[in-house]
Amino acid sequence: MSTATDLCFLGATELARRIRAKEFSATEVMTAHLQRIERVNPALNAIVTLHADEALASARRADEEQARGAELGPLHGLPVAHKDLVLTRGMRTTFGSPIYKDFVPDHDSIVVERQRRAGAISVGKTNTPEFGAGSQTFNEVFGATRNPYDPTKTCGGSSGGAAVALACGMVALADGSDLGGSLRNPANFCNVVGLRPSIGRVAQWPTHDAWNTLSVCGPMARSVADVALFLSVLAGPDARDPISIAEGGAAFRAPLERDLRGTRVAWSADLGGLPVDPAVTAVLESQRSVFVALGCRIEEAAPDLSGADTVFQTLRAAAFVNHPGALLEQHPNAFKDTIVWNVERGRALTGVQIGEAMKLRSLIFARMHAFMERYEFLIAPVNQVPPFAVDQPYVTAINGVAMENYLDWMRSCSAITVTGHPAISVPCGFTPDGLPVGVQIVGRYRDELGLLGFAHAFEQRTNVGARRPPLLSA
């Protein structure tokens, strides 16, 4: 490995193998990544709490453990960062809110526990919008995170800092969470990979709603193979999460290669009529031939997602009443207007409206399940627009169609959220302006392994994710 830059862009799977083989020490790897953070992060603001000294000390301990012959975890020595929504013992967790700007938890979230146990070494926290609300990463505590392919554009959100840190080689892996697209959207905008797993695949704790079926935690990385490795660590049951899936994560370490000849795939350029920017459509269409070359049977088709917007916005608003709505009375001036709007909308809901949304969601799941029995995968846009201006809070119109609120422009992601099916964003191409565009691939319910294999095959044929941000060569 000739330079620290090369080392920082080694895949997580390969990097872990080489650390085990003692080709690199964990200390060397951490030093290279900390140098990258020091050089690149000030311009982009991806990592907002940095524990450099602690990370380096942990790397030295990891090397000592390896020298003693200790059993090594699958992520041994890998630099990681955690979204600033998950709790990190002894490390500031702000939720992007002034209310928590100095909050330091005394325990970890499950996803952090599992990374530590697997040998990963945390460098710090990645930026997120206030309480993770909205697919644009900015807040009053740390400011905005910028897109590494064009710093005048947004990186997306809410796992925006994670996506940027990965795109620039600041970390090998980064966790995220997804309510309406927060793993998929920033991966799409930053040319990395983000997987929204099936409900319960990754156990969550602590949480304000242990039965929450909209929001999930999941992995982000620069390749599908690295996402699979990360999922193998994050997945699995936990008694503290009543809806966690009993199956462990070992299956996701299986080879991803598969024969796709004859695989039936639905192709939907607009998920049944959503407005989509022509630049996004052009990129997706340019790669359609790749799936054909893989032997897939591509058919124009879209599931019946009618009512998904109502379900998503109703159940999301109801959840906001509990959190962060419970804090609104104590801190009435500490929230951005879109969160206040979401809380107030939730408070105005009736029991009948919530009950109808739950019933409608069950019908949508049944429709989606039937659709996915016919098709093994669904291909669609991740987002309906390419990255937009970093100082624009959210998209207000697409192709001349006005968006009614700050959530409407994310419908290509949020509609899939409602179905509960796993979905992945994989780098697909670039607009003429050099902005990344990903493709959203949806798999059958709880078939993350099949989805990862399909996404891996596409990625290997295109290699779009290998294109690095121009600022790295400056």
C-alpha positions as CSV (number, residue, x, y, z in Angstrom):
1,M,0.0,0.0,0.0
2,S,1.8,3.1,-1.3
3,T,0.0,5.9,0.5
4,A,-2.3,6.7,3.4
5,T,-4.9,7.6,0.8
6,D,-4.8,4.1,-0.6
7,L,-5.1,2.6,2.8
8,C,-8.1,4.8,3.7
9,F,-9.9,3.5,0.6
10,L,-9.3,-0.2,1.1
11,G,-12.6,-2.0,1.5
12,A,-13.5,-2.7,5.1
13,T,-13.5,-6.4,4.4
14,E,-10.0,-6.3,2.8
15,L,-8.7,-3.9,5.5
16,A,-9.9,-6.2,8.3
17,R,-8.2,-9.2,6.6
18,R,-4.9,-7.3,6.2
19,I,-4.9,-6.2,9.9
20,R,-5.4,-9.8,10.9
21,A,-2.6,-10.9,8.6
22,K,-0.4,-8.2,10.3
23,E,0.2,-6.4,7.0
24,F,-1.0,-3.3,8.8
25,S,-1.3,-2.6,12.5
26,A,-4.5,-1.1,13.8
27,T,-2.4,1.9,14.9
28,E,-1.2,2.5,11.4
29,V,-4.7,2.2,10.0
30,M,-6.1,4.6,12.7
31,T,-3.3,7.1,12.2
32,A,-4.0,7.2,8.4
33,H,-7.7,7.8,9.0
34,L,-7.2,10.5,11.6
35,Q,-4.9,12.3,9.2
36,R,-7.6,12.1,6.5
37,I,-10.2,13.5,9.0
38,E,-7.8,16.4,9.9
39,R,-7.3,17.2,6.2
40,V,-10.8,16.8,4.8
41,N,-13.3,17.2,7.5
42,P,-13.0,21.0,8.2
43,A,-14.3,21.7,4.6
44,L,-17.3,19.2,4.9
45,N,-18.2,18.9,8.5
46,A,-19.0,15.2,8.5
47,I,-17.6,14.2,11.9
48,V,-18.8,16.6,14.6
49,T,-17.4,15.0,17.7
50,L,-13.9,13.6,17.3
51,H,-12.1,11.4,19.9
52,A,-8.7,11.2,18.2
53,D,-6.6,10.5,21.2
54,E,-9.0,7.9,22.5
55,A,-9.2,6.2,19.1
56,L,-5.5,6.0,18.8
57,A,-5.1,4.6,22.3
58,S,-7.8,2.0,21.5
59,A,-5.9,1.1,18.3
60,R,-2.7,0.5,20.3
61,R,-4.6,-1.7,22.7
62,A,-6.1,-3.7,19.7
63,D,-2.6,-4.3,18.5
64,E,-1.5,-5.5,21.9
65,E,-4.4,-7.9,22.1
66,Q,-3.6,-9.2,18.7
67,A,0.1,-9.7,19.7
68,R,-1.1,-11.7,22.8
69,G,-3.1,-14.0,20.6
70,A,-6.5,-12.8,21.7
71,E,-9.5,-13.8,19.7
72,L,-10.2,-11.1,17.2
73,G,-13.7,-9.8,16.2
74,P,-14.7,-9.5,12.5
75,L,-14.3,-5.7,12.6
76,H,-11.0,-5.8,14.6
77,G,-9.1,-2.5,14.2
78,L,-11.5,-0.9,11.7
79,P,-12.1,2.9,12.2
80,V,-15.9,3.6,12.5
81,A,-18.1,6.5,13.4
82,H,-21.6,6.6,14.9
83,K,-24.5,8.7,13.9
84,D,-25.2,11.5,16.4
85,L,-28.6,9.9,17.2
86,V,-27.2,6.7,18.8
87,L,-26.0,6.7,22.4
88,T,-22.2,6.4,22.9
89,R,-20.9,5.8,26.4
90,G,-18.5,8.6,27.4
91,M,-18.9,10.4,24.0
92,R,-21.1,13.4,23.4
93,T,-24.5,12.6,21.8
94,T,-26.4,15.7,20.8
95,F,-29.2,14.5,18.5
96,G,-28.4,17.7,16.5
97,S,-30.3,19.7,19.2
98,P,-29.2,22.6,21.3
99,I,-31.0,20.9,24.2
100,Y,-28.5,18.1,24.2
101,K,-25.4,19.9,23.0
102,D,-23.4,18.9,26.1
103,F,-25.1,15.5,26.8
104,V,-22.7,12.6,27.4
105,P,-24.4,9.2,27.9
106,D,-23.3,6.6,30.4
107,H,-24.2,3.6,28.1
108,D,-24.2,2.6,24.5
109,S,-27.0,1.9,22.0
110,I,-27.2,-1.8,20.8
111,V,-25.6,-0.9,17.5
112,V,-22.6,0.7,19.2
113,E,-22.3,-2.2,21.7
114,R,-22.1,-4.7,18.8
115,Q,-19.5,-2.7,16.9
116,R,-17.3,-2.4,20.0
117,R,-17.7,-6.1,20.7
118,A,-16.7,-6.9,17.1
119,G,-13.4,-5.0,17.5
120,A,-14.3,-1.8,15.7
121,I,-12.7,1.4,17.0
122,S,-14.8,4.6,17.1
123,V,-13.4,7.9,16.1
124,G,-16.4,10.0,17.0
125,K,-19.9,11.0,15.9
126,T,-21.3,11.9,12.5
127,N,-23.6,14.9,11.8
128,T,-27.4,14.6,11.5
129,P,-30.3,17.0,11.2
130,E,-32.0,18.0,14.5
131,F,-33.5,14.7,15.9
132,G,-32.9,13.2,12.5
133,A,-35.8,15.1,11.0
134,G,-35.5,15.7,7.2
135,S,-33.2,14.4,4.5
136,Q,-30.9,17.5,4.7
137,T,-28.1,17.4,7.3
138,F,-27.9,20.7,9.2
139,N,-28.6,21.8,12.7
140,E,-27.9,24.7,15.1
141,V,-25.3,22.9,17.1
142,F,-22.8,22.1,14.3
143,G,-24.2,23.7,11.1
144,A,-24.5,22.0,7.7
145,T,-22.6,19.0,6.3
146,R,-21.6,19.5,2.6
147,N,-21.5,17.1,-0.3
148,P,-18.0,16.0,-1.1
149,Y,-18.7,15.9,-4.9
150,D,-19.8,19.6,-4.8
151,P,-19.6,21.4,-1.4
152,T,-22.3,23.9,-2.5
153,K,-24.8,20.9,-2.4
154,T,-26.4,18.9,0.4
155,C,-25.1,15.5,1.3
156,G,-28.7,14.4,2.1
157,G,-29.7,13.0,5.4
158,S,-30.4,12.2,8.0
159,S,-27.3,9.9,8.0
160,G,-25.5,12.7,6.1
161,G,-22.3,12.9,8.1
162,A,-21.9,9.1,7.9
163,A,-22.2,9.1,4.1
164,V,-19.7,12.0,3.7
165,A,-17.2,10.4,6.1
166,L,-17.3,7.2,4.1
167,A,-17.1,8.9,0.7
168,C,-13.9,10.7,1.8
169,G,-12.2,7.7,3.4
170,M,-12.5,9.2,7.0
171,V,-13.8,5.8,8.3
172,A,-14.2,2.3,7.0
173,L,-17.8,1.8,8.1
174,A,-20.5,4.0,9.5
175,D,-23.9,3.2,11.1
176,G,-27.1,5.0,10.3
177,S,-30.8,4.9,10.7
178,D,-33.7,5.2,8.4
179,L,-37.3,6.5,8.9
180,G,-38.2,7.9,5.6
181,G,-34.9,7.4,3.7
182,S,-32.1,8.3,6.0
183,L,-29.8,5.4,5.1
184,R,-30.7,5.5,1.4
185,N,-30.9,9.2,0.6
186,P,-27.4,10.3,1.8
187,A,-25.8,7.1,0.3
188,N,-27.5,8.1,-3.0
189,F,-26.3,11.7,-2.8
190,C,-22.7,10.7,-1.8
191,N,-21.9,7.7,-4.0
192,V,-21.8,5.1,-1.2
193,V,-24.0,2.2,-0.2
194,G,-26.8,2.3,2.4
195,L,-29.1,-0.5,3.4
196,R,-32.4,-0.2,5.1
197,P,-33.0,-3.6,6.6
198,S,-36.3,-5.3,7.3
199,I,-38.1,-4.3,10.5
200,G,-36.4,-6.0,13.4
201,R,-33.3,-7.2,11.5
202,V,-31.1,-4.9,13.6
203,A,-32.2,-4.7,17.2
204,Q,-32.7,-1.2,18.7
205,W,-32.3,-0.1,22.3
206,P,-32.8,2.3,23.9
207,T,-35.9,3.7,22.1
208,H,-38.9,5.8,22.9
209,D,-41.1,3.2,21.2
210,A,-40.0,-0.5,21.4
211,W,-42.7,-1.4,18.9
212,N,-41.8,1.2,16.3
213,T,-42.0,-0.3,12.8
214,L,-41.0,2.7,10.7
215,S,-37.5,3.5,11.9
216,V,-34.7,1.0,11.6
217,C,-30.9,1.1,12.2
218,G,-28.6,-0.2,9.5
219,P,-25.2,-0.3,7.8
220,M,-23.4,2.1,5.4
221,A,-20.2,1.5,3.6
222,R,-18.4,2.1,0.3
223,S,-19.3,-1.3,-1.2
224,V,-22.1,-3.9,-0.9
225,A,-19.6,-6.5,0.4
226,D,-18.7,-4.2,3.2
227,V,-22.3,-3.5,4.0
228,A,-22.9,-7.3,4.2
229,L,-19.9,-7.6,6.6
230,F,-21.3,-4.8,8.8
231,L,-24.8,-6.2,8.7
232,S,-23.4,-9.6,10.0
233,V,-22.3,-7.7,13.1
234,L,-25.3,-5.5,13.6
235,A,-28.0,-8.0,12.9
236,G,-29.5,-10.4,15.5
237,P,-31.9,-10.5,18.3
238,D,-31.8,-8.8,21.7
239,A,-34.2,-9.3,24.6
240,R,-34.5,-5.5,25.0
241,D,-36.1,-5.3,21.6
242,P,-39.4,-7.1,21.5
243,I,-39.6,-7.1,17.7
244,S,-36.1,-8.1,16.9
245,I,-35.7,-11.0,14.5
246,A,-34.4,-14.2,16.2
247,E,-31.9,-15.0,13.3
248,G,-28.3,-14.0,13.9
249,G,-26.1,-12.2,11.5
250,A,-23.7,-15.0,10.5
251,A,-25.6,-15.7,7.2
252,F,-24.5,-12.3,5.9
253,R,-20.9,-13.4,5.7
254,A,-21.7,-15.9,3.0
255,P,-20.4,-15.2,-0.5
256,L,-22.6,-12.7,-2.4
257,E,-22.0,-14.1,-5.9
258,R,-25.1,-15.6,-7.5
259,D,-26.4,-16.6,-10.9
260,L,-29.1,-14.0,-11.8
261,R,-30.1,-15.6,-15.2
262,G,-33.9,-15.6,-15.4
263,T,-34.4,-13.4,-12.3
264,R,-37.7,-11.5,-12.7
265,V,-37.2,-7.8,-11.9
266,A,-39.7,-5.0,-11.8
267,W,-38.5,-1.7,-13.2
268,S,-40.3,1.5,-12.1
269,A,-38.9,4.9,-13.1
270,D,-41.4,6.8,-11.0
271,L,-43.0,4.3,-8.5
272,G,-46.4,4.7,-10.0
273,G,-46.5,8.3,-11.0
274,L,-44.2,10.3,-8.7
275,P,-42.5,13.4,-10.3
276,V,-38.9,12.6,-10.9
277,D,-36.2,15.0,-12.1
278,P,-35.1,14.1,-15.7
279,A,-31.4,14.0,-14.6
280,V,-32.2,11.2,-12.2
281,T,-34.2,9.3,-14.7
282,A,-31.5,9.6,-17.3
283,V,-28.9,8.0,-15.0
284,L,-31.1,5.1,-14.0
285,E,-32.0,4.4,-17.7
286,S,-28.3,4.5,-18.7
287,Q,-27.7,1.4,-16.4
288,R,-30.7,-0.6,-17.3
289,S,-28.7,-2.6,-19.8
290,V,-26.5,-3.8,-17.0
291,F,-29.4,-5.8,-15.4
292,V,-30.2,-7.2,-18.8
293,A,-26.6,-8.3,-19.2
294,L,-26.8,-10.1,-15.9
295,G,-29.5,-12.2,-17.4
296,C,-32.5,-10.6,-15.5
297,R,-35.9,-10.4,-17.0
298,I,-36.8,-6.8,-16.7
299,E,-40.5,-5.7,-16.8
300,E,-42.1,-2.3,-16.4
301,A,-44.2,-2.7,-13.2
302,A,-44.9,-0.9,-10.0
303,P,-46.6,-2.1,-6.8
304,D,-49.8,-0.5,-5.7
305,L,-48.6,1.9,-3.1
306,S,-51.7,4.0,-3.0
307,G,-52.2,5.4,0.5
308,A,-48.5,5.1,1.5
309,D,-48.2,8.8,1.9
310,T,-51.1,9.0,4.3
311,V,-49.8,6.1,6.3
312,F,-46.2,7.4,6.5
313,Q,-47.2,11.0,7.4
314,T,-49.8,9.9,9.9
315,L,-47.7,7.3,11.8
316,R,-44.6,9.6,11.6
317,A,-46.6,12.5,13.1
318,A,-48.0,10.2,15.9
319,A,-44.4,9.1,16.7
320,F,-43.3,12.7,16.9
321,V,-45.8,13.5,19.7
322,N,-43.9,11.2,21.9
323,H,-40.4,12.2,20.9
324,P,-39.3,14.9,20.4
325,G,-42.8,16.3,21.2
326,A,-42.5,15.6,24.9
327,L,-39.7,18.2,25.0
328,L,-41.5,20.9,23.1
329,E,-43.4,22.2,26.2
330,Q,-40.1,22.6,28.1
331,H,-38.1,24.1,25.2
332,P,-40.7,25.8,22.9
333,N,-38.0,27.9,21.1
334,A,-35.4,25.1,20.7
335,F,-36.8,23.4,17.6
336,K,-36.8,24.1,13.9
337,D,-40.2,24.9,12.4
338,T,-40.5,21.6,10.5
339,I,-40.3,19.6,13.8
340,V,-42.8,21.9,15.5
341,W,-45.1,21.4,12.5
342,N,-44.7,17.6,12.7
343,V,-45.4,17.5,16.4
344,E,-48.5,19.7,16.1
345,R,-49.8,17.6,13.2
346,G,-49.4,14.6,15.4
347,R,-51.2,16.2,18.3
348,A,-54.1,17.0,16.0
349,L,-54.6,13.4,14.9
350,T,-57.6,11.4,16.1
351,G,-57.6,7.8,17.2
352,V,-59.7,7.0,14.1
353,Q,-57.1,8.5,11.8
354,I,-54.3,6.5,13.5
355,G,-56.3,3.3,13.4
356,E,-57.1,3.8,9.7
357,A,-53.5,4.4,8.9
358,M,-52.5,1.1,10.7
359,K,-55.2,-0.8,8.8
360,L,-54.1,0.8,5.5
361,R,-50.5,-0.1,6.1
362,S,-51.5,-3.8,6.6
363,L,-53.2,-3.7,3.2
364,I,-50.2,-2.1,1.6
365,F,-47.9,-4.8,3.0
366,A,-50.2,-7.5,1.6
367,R,-50.2,-5.8,-1.8
368,M,-46.4,-5.5,-1.8
369,H,-46.0,-9.1,-0.7
370,A,-48.1,-10.3,-3.6
371,F,-46.2,-8.1,-6.0
372,M,-42.8,-9.4,-4.7
373,E,-44.0,-13.0,-5.2
374,R,-44.1,-12.2,-8.9
375,Y,-40.9,-10.2,-8.9
376,E,-37.8,-11.0,-6.9
377,F,-36.6,-7.4,-7.0
378,L,-38.0,-3.9,-7.6
379,I,-35.8,-1.2,-9.1
380,A,-36.7,2.5,-8.6
381,P,-35.2,5.9,-7.9
382,V,-33.8,6.4,-4.5
383,N,-34.7,10.1,-4.6
384,Q,-36.7,12.0,-7.1
385,V,-34.1,14.8,-7.4
386,P,-30.3,15.0,-7.5
387,P,-28.4,16.8,-4.6
388,F,-29.7,20.4,-4.2
389,A,-28.3,23.6,-2.6
390,V,-26.8,23.1,0.9
391,D,-28.6,26.2,2.1
392,Q,-32.0,25.0,0.9
393,P,-33.8,23.2,3.8
394,Y,-35.8,20.9,1.6
395,V,-37.2,20.6,-2.0
396,T,-40.3,22.6,-2.6
397,A,-41.1,21.5,-6.2
398,I,-40.2,18.8,-8.7
399,N,-40.8,19.2,-12.4
400,G,-43.1,22.1,-11.5
401,V,-45.1,20.0,-9.0
402,A,-45.3,21.7,-5.7
403,M,-44.4,19.8,-2.5
404,E,-46.9,20.3,0.2
405,N,-44.5,19.9,3.1
406,Y,-40.8,19.1,4.0
407,L,-41.4,15.4,3.6
408,D,-43.1,15.1,0.2
409,W,-39.9,15.2,-1.9
410,M,-38.8,11.9,-0.2
411,R,-41.8,9.9,-1.3
412,S,-39.8,7.5,-3.4
413,C,-38.1,6.4,-0.2
414,S,-40.9,6.8,2.4
415,A,-43.4,4.8,0.3
416,I,-40.9,1.8,0.5
417,T,-40.6,2.4,4.3
418,V,-44.3,1.8,4.7
419,T,-44.0,-1.6,3.1
420,G,-41.4,-2.8,5.6
421,H,-39.3,-4.5,2.8
422,P,-35.6,-4.2,2.8
423,A,-34.1,-1.6,0.3
424,I,-30.6,-0.6,-0.6
425,S,-29.1,2.4,-2.4
426,V,-26.2,1.5,-4.7
427,P,-24.1,4.0,-6.7
428,C,-25.5,4.1,-10.2
429,G,-24.0,7.1,-12.1
430,F,-23.5,10.8,-12.2
431,T,-25.4,13.8,-13.6
432,P,-23.7,16.0,-16.3
433,D,-22.8,18.3,-13.4
434,G,-20.9,15.5,-11.6
435,L,-23.5,14.8,-8.9
436,P,-24.0,11.2,-7.7
437,V,-27.2,9.3,-8.4
438,G,-27.9,6.0,-6.8
439,V,-30.4,3.2,-7.6
440,Q,-32.9,1.9,-5.1
441,I,-33.3,-1.9,-5.1
442,V,-36.1,-3.4,-3.0
443,G,-36.0,-7.0,-2.0
444,R,-38.4,-9.5,-0.7
445,Y,-39.4,-9.2,3.0
446,R,-36.5,-10.3,5.3
447,D,-34.4,-11.4,2.3
448,E,-31.5,-9.1,2.9
449,L,-29.0,-11.8,1.7
450,G,-30.7,-12.1,-1.7
451,L,-30.9,-8.3,-2.0
452,L,-27.2,-7.9,-1.1
453,G,-26.3,-10.5,-3.8
454,F,-28.3,-8.7,-6.4
455,A,-26.9,-5.3,-5.5
456,H,-23.3,-6.8,-5.4
457,A,-23.7,-8.1,-9.0
458,F,-24.8,-4.7,-10.3
459,E,-22.0,-2.9,-8.4
460,Q,-19.3,-5.3,-9.8
461,R,-20.5,-4.6,-13.4
462,T,-20.6,-0.9,-13.1
463,N,-17.9,0.1,-10.5
464,V,-19.5,3.5,-10.2
465,G,-18.7,3.6,-6.4
466,A,-15.0,3.7,-7.2
467,R,-15.2,7.3,-8.4
468,R,-13.8,9.5,-5.6
469,P,-14.8,13.1,-4.8
470,P,-12.7,15.6,-6.7
471,L,-11.6,17.5,-3.6
472,L,-9.5,14.4,-2.5
473,S,-7.1,15.0,-5.4
474,A,-6.8,18.8,-4.8
